[in-house]
Amino acid sequence: MEEKAFAASLASDDLLLLEQACQDSARFDQPERLRLLTERLVALRPAPQPFSVVITNANALISCRAPEAALTVLDRFGPGAGIERQQWLIQQWRAANAGLNHRRAAAALRRLAAGNPASLEAMPLPMRLREDGSLDTRPALDVLAGHLAALGLNEEAAALLLAGRLPGRPAAERLQLAAQLLDSVPIAERDRLLEQALDQAAAAAAWGLAAELLDLQRNLQQASGGDGAAAAARRLRLSQRIDDAYAEWRLRQSDPDQVARTLELERQLRSPRAAGGHAASPPVSPSLPPATP
């Protein structure tokens, strides 16, 4: 935006025009212009203002890289129950999330849940605009768990993740994260969560995730003083079934009785199109190895 056009936008009282100037200034990293636009937006529509004006004003300030100023504008309005309150809280979350204000972001999502945390699972939140123009979203439940974990509230974050009801891969990923967050509970409880996660991953045929879960299970068992042998054995069997040559090589290389197999795997890894190589065609319909041989 040329200087003359920017000056005209800055003098305008049109919030949408000011937001366009914010987007332009942010795109081309113009901090002085962003500062001037932020000051203009904060002063332009003092309270009281209609809901639509407050939301538009806050949106422009988020575009201006001024999330704390956006929160200040939003705090001028107090909507009652209903759709306006939901939109206002989501806008509060957007501003707090943009400013990495985990406390305010978590507070907004807690209020959005209205005492029913599981309801956040069905509420998509806008995360970013993809290059193709589509919107990338995440369930509010997972987003709130992330803010809680960032605040060090690991047990609350894990409890929220376990409140989810979606089966398959989403359930497996939430159980995986809960097992990692609950670092103060006995290993047996964390093992139980990982076994549930493995069941969900297997049901969704998410074999890459199942492999990650078995690696995590082994690491947690070893960190708690165990040998992780059972998890390692299952991981080895799974790597063979899904032709994961690298994982099998990594698991076998410390076994003196497997020198020949280790050398064979090394040759496969050097030939990525061969069976077991990292560029080989995926296998058909593997299954998860049982917990016991």
LOMI-85203 format. One line per 5 residues: for each residue x, y, z of N, C-alpha, C. Coordinates in steps of 0.1 Angstrom, whole numbers. Layout:
X Y Z X Y Z X Y Z; ...
***
This chain:
8 -12 0 0 0 0 9 12 0; 7 21 -10 15 33 -10 11 43 1; 20 52 4 18 61 15 5 68 15; 2 74 3 -11 81 2 -23 73 5; -23 61 0 -34 52 3 -35 48 17
-23 46 23 -22 42 37 -28 54 46; -24 66 43 -28 78 50 -43 79 50; -49 76 38 -64 77 36 -71 66 45; -65 54 45 -71 43 53 -70 47 68; -58 52 72 -57 56 86 -66 66 91
-70 76 82 -79 86 85 -94 82 85; -96 70 79 -110 66 77 -116 61 90; -129 61 91 -136 55 102 -142 41 98; -138 36 87 -144 24 82 -135 12 87; -141 4 96 -133 -7 103 -128 -17 93
-135 -20 82 -131 -30 73 -119 -24 64; -120 -12 61 -109 -5 54 -96 -5 62; -98 -2 75 -86 -3 84 -81 -17 86; -90 -27 86 -85 -40 87 -77 -44 75; -81 -40 63 -73 -42 51 -59 -36 52
-59 -24 57 -46 -18 59 -37 -25 69; -44 -31 79 -36 -39 89 -31 -52 82; -39 -58 74 -34 -70 67 -23 -67 58; -24 -56 51 -13 -52 42 0 -49 49; -1 -42 60 10 -38 68 17 -50 75
8 -59 79 14 -72 85 21 -80 74; 15 -81 63 21 -89 52 35 -84 48; 36 -71 48 49 -65 44 57 -60 56; 53 -65 68 61 -62 80 65 -48 82; 54 -40 84 55 -25 86 52 -22 100
61 -23 110 57 -21 124 52 -7 127; 57 3 121 52 17 124 38 19 120; 35 14 108 21 14 103 12 6 112; 16 -6 116 8 -14 125 5 -7 138; 15 0 143 14 8 156 3 19 154
4 26 143 -5 37 141 -20 32 139; -21 21 132 -34 15 130 -40 10 143; -31 4 151 -36 -1 164 -42 10 172; -34 21 173 -39 32 181 -52 38 176; -53 38 163 -66 43 157 -77 34 160
-75 21 159 -86 11 161 -91 11 175; -81 13 185 -85 12 199 -93 25 202; -90 36 196 -97 49 200 -109 51 192; -111 45 180 -121 48 171 -135 46 175; -138 35 182 -151 31 186 -152 28 201
-152 39 209 -152 37 224 -166 31 228; -166 24 239 -179 19 244 -189 30 248; -202 26 247 -207 13 242 -209 13 227; -208 1 222 -209 -2 208 -217 -14 206; -224 -16 194 -231 -28 191 -221 -40 190
-227 -52 192 -219 -64 192 -211 -65 179; -217 -63 167 -210 -64 154 -198 -55 153; -199 -43 158 -188 -33 158 -177 -38 166; -180 -43 178 -169 -48 187 -162 -60 181; -169 -69 175 -163 -81 169 -154 -77 157
-159 -68 149 -152 -63 137 -139 -56 141; -141 -47 152 -129 -40 157 -118 -49 162; -123 -59 170 -113 -69 175 -106 -77 164; -114 -80 154 -108 -88 143 -98 -80 136; -100 -67 134 -90 -58 128 -78 -57 136
-79 -57 149 -67 -56 158 -59 -69 158; -66 -80 156 -59 -93 155 -51 -93 142; -57 -88 131 -50 -86 119 -38 -77 120; -39 -67 129 -28 -57 131 -17 -62 141; -18 -75 144 -8 -81 153 -9 -74 167
-21 -71 171 -22 -64 184 -33 -72 192; -30 -85 196 -40 -93 203 -44 -88 216; -35 -82 224 -38 -76 237 -48 -65 235; -46 -56 225 -55 -45 222 -69 -51 218; -69 -62 211 -81 -68 207 -89 -73 220
-82 -79 230 -88 -83 242 -94 -71 250; -87 -60 249 -92 -47 256 -105 -43 250; -106 -43 236 -118 -39 230 -129 -49 233; -126 -62 233 -137 -72 236 -142 -71 250; -133 -66 260 -137 -65 273 -147 -53 275
-148 -45 265 -158 -34 266 -172 -39 265; -174 -52 261 -187 -57 258 -190 -69 266; -202 -71 271 -206 -82 279 -219 -89 274; -218 -98 265 -230 -103 259 -237 -113 268; -250 -114 267 -258 -124 274 -257 -138 268
-265 -147 273 -264 -160 268 -269 -161 253; -264 -170 246 -268 -172 232 -257 -172 222; -260 -170 210 -250 -171 199 -240 -160 200; -244 -148 204 -235 -137 205 -224 -140 216; -228 -146 227 -218 -149 237 -208 -159 232
-213 -169 224 -204 -179 219 -194 -173 209; -199 -164 200 -190 -157 191 -180 -148 198; -185 -142 209 -176 -133 217 -165 -141 223; -168 -152 229 -158 -160 236 -148 -166 226; -153 -170 214 -144 -175 204 -134 -164 199
-140 -152 198 -131 -141 194 -121 -138 206; -125 -139 218 -116 -138 229 -105 -148 228; -109 -160 225 -99 -171 224 -89 -168 213; -94 -163 201 -86 -160 190 -75 -150 194; -80 -139 200 -70 -129 204 -60 -134 214
-65 -141 224 -55 -147 234 -46 -157 228; -51 -165 219 -42 -175 213 -32 -168 204; -36 -158 197 -26 -150 189 -15 -144 197; -18 -140 209 -8 -134 218 -2 -144 227; -4 -157 225 2 -168 234 -2 -165 248
-14 -160 251 -19 -158 264 -27 -170 268; -20 -180 273 -27 -193 275 -37 -192 286; -35 -183 296 -44 -182 307 -58 -176 302; -57 -166 294 -70 -160 288 -76 -169 278; -68 -176 270 -73 -185 260 -81 -197 267
-74 -202 277 -81 -213 285 -94 -209 292; -93 -197 297 -105 -192 304 -117 -190 294; -114 -185 282 -125 -183 272 -131 -197 268; -122 -207 266 -127 -220 262 -135 -227 274; -130 -225 286 -137 -231 297 -151 -225 298
-152 -212 296 -166 -205 296 -174 -210 285; -168 -212 274 -175 -217 262 -181 -231 264; -174 -239 272 -178 -253 276 -191 -252 285; -192 -242 292 -204 -240 301 -206 -252 310; -195 -258 316 -196 -269 325 -197 -282 319
-196 -283 305 -197 -296 298 -185 -297 289; -173 -300 294 -161 -300 286 -162 -309 274; -169 -320 274 -170 -329 263 -177 -322 251; -185 -312 253 -192 -305 243 -182 -298 233; -170 -295 238 -159 -288 230 -154 -297 219
-157 -310 220 -152 -319 210 -159 -316 196; -171 -312 197 -179 -309 184 -178 -295 180; -169 -287 186 -168 -273 183 -154 -270 176; -154 -268 163 -141 -265 156 -137 -251 157; -124 -249 160 -118 -236 161 -109 -233 150
-110 -221 144 -101 -217 133 -86 -216 138; -77 -223 131 -63 -223 135 -55 -214 125; -57 -217 112 -49 -209 102 -56 -210 89; -52 -201 80 -57 -202 66 -47 -209 58; -51 -219 51 -42 -227 43 -39 -219 30
-28 -223 23 -24 -217 11 -35 -217 0; -44 -228 0 -54 -229 -10 -67 -221 -6; -66 -213 5 -77 -205 10 -87 -212 19; -85 -225 21 -94 -232 31 -89 -230 45; -98 -232 54 -96 -229 68 -92 -242 76
-81 -242 82 -76 -253 91 -82 -252 104; -89 -262 109 -96 -261 122 -91 -273 131; -94 -271 144 -91 -282 154 -103 -282 164; -106 -293 169 -117 -294 180 -112 -285 192; -122 -278 197 -119 -269 209 -114 -277 221
-118 -290 222 -113 -299 233 -98 -300 232; -93 -303 221 -78 -305 219 -71 -292 221; -77 -281 216 -70 -268 218 -69 -264 232; -80 -266 240 -80 -263 254 -70 -271 262; -69 -284 258 -60 -293 265 -45 -288 262
-43 -283 250 -30 -277 248 -26 -265 256; -36 -256 258 -34 -244 266 -32 -248 281; -40 -258 286 -38 -263 300 -24 -269 302; -20 -277 292 -6 -283 293 4 -272 293; 2 -261 285 12 -250 285 13 -243 298
2 -243 306 1 -237 319 6 -246 330; 10 -259 326 15 -268 336 3 -276 343; -9 -275 338 -20 -282 344 -22 -295 337; -13 -304 338 -12 -316 331 -24 -325 334; -27 -327 347 -38 -336 351 -51 -331 345
-54 -318 346 -66 -312 340 -67 -314 325; -55 -312 319 -55 -314 304 -57 -329 300; -51 -338 308 -54 -352 305 -68 -356 307; -74 -351 318 -88 -355 321 -97 -350 309; -94 -338 304 -102 -332 293 -100 -341 281
-88 -346 278 -86 -354 266 -94 -367 268; -94 -373 280 -101 -385 282 -116 -384 282; -121 -371 282 -135 -369 281 -140 -370 267; -131 -370 257 -135 -371 243 -142 -384 240; -151 -384 230 -159 -396 226 -156 -401 212
-149 -394 204 -146 -398 191 -137 -411 191; -141 -421 183 -133 -433 183 -122 -432 173; -114 -443 172 -104 -444 161 -92 -436 164; -86 -430 153 -74 -422 154 -75 -411 164; -86 -402 164 -86 -392 174 -85 -397 188
-92 -408 191 -91 -413 205 -77 -418 208; -71 -425 198 -57 -430 201 -48 -418 203; -49 -408 196 -40 -396 198 -42 -390 211; -55 -389 215 -57 -383 228 -52 -391 240; -55 -404 239 -50 -413 249 -34 -413 250
-28 -412 238 -13 -411 238 -9 -399 245; -15 -387 242 -11 -375 249 -14 -375 264; -25 -381 267 -29 -382 282 -18 -390 289; -14 -401 283 -3 -410 289 10 -402 291; 13 -393 282 25 -385 283 23 -375 294
12 -369 295 9 -358 304 9 -363 319; 4 -375 321 2 -380 334 15 -386 339; 25 -378 340 38 -384 344 40 -386 359; 30 -383 367 30 -385 381 22 -397 385; 15 -404 376 7 -415 380 15 -428 378
12 -439 384 19 -452 382 20 -456 368; 31 -463 365 33 -467 351 22 -477 346; 16 -484 356 5 -494 352 -7 -486 346; -10 -475 352 -21 -467 347 -18 -461 333; -5 -457 331 -2 -451 318 -1 -462 308
3 -474 312 3 -486 303 -12 -489 298; -21 -488 308 -35 -491 305 -40 -481 294; -37 -468 296 -41 -458 286 -35 -461 272; -22 -465 272 -16 -468 259 -21 -481 252; -25 -491 261 -32 -503 255 -45 -499 249
-53 -490 255 -65 -485 249 -62 -478 236; -52 -469 236 -48 -462 224 -44 -472 213; -37 -482 216 -33 -492 206 -46 -499 200; -55 -502 208 -68 -508 203 -75 -498 193; -75 -485 197 -82 -475 188 -74 -474 175
-60 -473 176 -52 -472 164 -54 -484 155; -55 -496 161 -57 -508 153 -70 -508 146; -80 -503 153 -94 -503 147 -94 -493 135; -86 -483 136 -85 -473 125 -75 -477 114; -68 -488 116 -57 -492 107 -46 -481 106
-44 -474 117 -34 -464 118 -21 -470 123; -14 -477 114 -3 -485 118 9 -476 122; 11 -465 115 22 -456 119 20 -451 133; 8 -447 136 5 -443 150 7 -454 160; 3 -466 156 5 -478 165 20 -480 168
28 -478 158 42 -479 160 47 -469 170; 42 -456 168 46 -446 177 42 -449 192; 30 -455 193 25 -458 206 34 -469 213; 38 -479 205 46 -490 211 60 -484 214; 65 -475 206 78 -469 210 77 -461 223
66 -454 224 63 -446 236 62 -455 248; 54 -466 247 52 -475 258 66 -481 262; 74 -485 253 87 -490 256 96 -480 264; 96 -467 259 103 -457 265 99 -454 280; 85 -454 281 80 -451 295 83 -462 304
82 -475 300 85 -486 308 100 -486 312; 109 -483 303 123 -482 306 126 -470 316; 119 -459 314 121 -448 323 117 -450 337; 107 -460 338 102 -463 352 110 -474 358; 120 -479 352 129 -490 357 126 -503 351
117 -505 342 115 -517 335 124 -519 323; 123 -530 317 131 -533 305 124 -530 292; 111 -528 292 104 -525 280 104 -536 269; 108 -548 274 110 -559 264 97 -563 257; 86 -564 264 74 -568 258 69 -558 247
70 -545 250 67 -535 240 76 -535 228; 89 -538 231 99 -538 220 96 -550 211; 92 -561 217 89 -573 209 77 -571 200; 67 -565 206 55 -561 198 58 -552 187; 67 -542 190 71 -532 180 79 -539 169
87 -549 172 95 -556 162 86 -564 153; 76 -570 159 66 -578 150 58 -569 141; 54 -558 147 47 -548 138 55 -543 127; 68 -540 130 76 -534 120 78 -544 108; 78 -557 111 79 -567 101 66 -568 93
55 -566 99 42 -567 92 39 -555 83; 45 -544 87 42 -532 79 54 -528 71; 64 -537 70 76 -535 62 83 -522 66; 85 -520 79 92 -509 85 106 -513 87; 114 -513 77 128 -519 78 137 -511 88
135 -497 88 143 -489 96 141 -493 111; 128 -493 115 125 -497 129 130 -510 133; 128 -520 123 133 -533 127 148 -533 128; 155 -526 119 170 -525 120 174 -519 133; 167 -508 137 170 -501 150 168 -510 162
158 -519 162 155 -528 173 165 -540 173; 169 -544 161 178 -556 161 193 -553 162; 197 -541 160 211 -538 158 219 -541 171; 213 -541 182 220 -543 195 220 -558 199; 214 -567 190 213 -581 193 224 -588 186
234 -594 193 245 -601 186 240 -613 178; 228 -619 182 223 -630 174 216 -627 161; 215 -614 158 208 -609 147 217 -602 137; 230 -605 137 239 -598 128 235 -600 113; 232 -612 109 229 -614 95 216 -606 91
206 -607 99 194 -599 96 196 -584 96; 204 -580 105 208 -565 106 214 -561 93; 224 -569 88 231 -565 76 221 -565 64; 212 -575 64 202 -576 53 193 -563 53; 189 -559 65 181 -547 67 188 -534 62
201 -534 65 209 -522 61 210 -522 46; 210 -533 39 210 -533 24 197 -528 19; 186 -532 26 173 -528 22 171 -512 23; 177 -507 34 176 -493 37 184 -485 26; 194 -491 21 202 -485 10 195 -486 -3
185 -495 -4 177 -496 -16 162 -493 -13; 159 -480 -14 146 -475 -9 134 -481 -16; 135 -486 -28 124 -492 -35 122 -507 -32; 132 -513 -26 131 -527 -23 121 -529 -11; 117 -541 -10 108 -545 1 114 -541 15
107 -534 22 112 -529 35 119 -516 34; 122 -511 22 129 -498 20 119 -487 23; 124 -475 26 115 -464 30 106 -459 19; 109 -463 6 100 -458 -5 92 -470 -11; 92 -481 -4 85 -493 -9 70 -491 -9
63 -499 -17 48 -498 -16 43 -502 -3; 32 -496 3 27 -500 16 21 -514 16; 22 -521 27 17 -535 28 2 -534 28; -5 -546 27 -19 -546 27 -24 -552 40; -33 -545 47 -41 -550 58 -32 -558 69
-22 -551 75 -16 -557 86 -25 -557 98; -20 -563 109 -27 -563 122 -18 -561 133; -23 -556 144 -15 -553 155 -11 -565 163; 2 -567 166 6 -579 174 -1 -579 188; -4 -590 193 -10 -591 206 0 -587 217
-5 -584 229 3 -579 240 13 -590 245; 9 -602 243 18 -613 247 21 -622 235; 33 -628 234 36 -636 222 27 -648 221
***
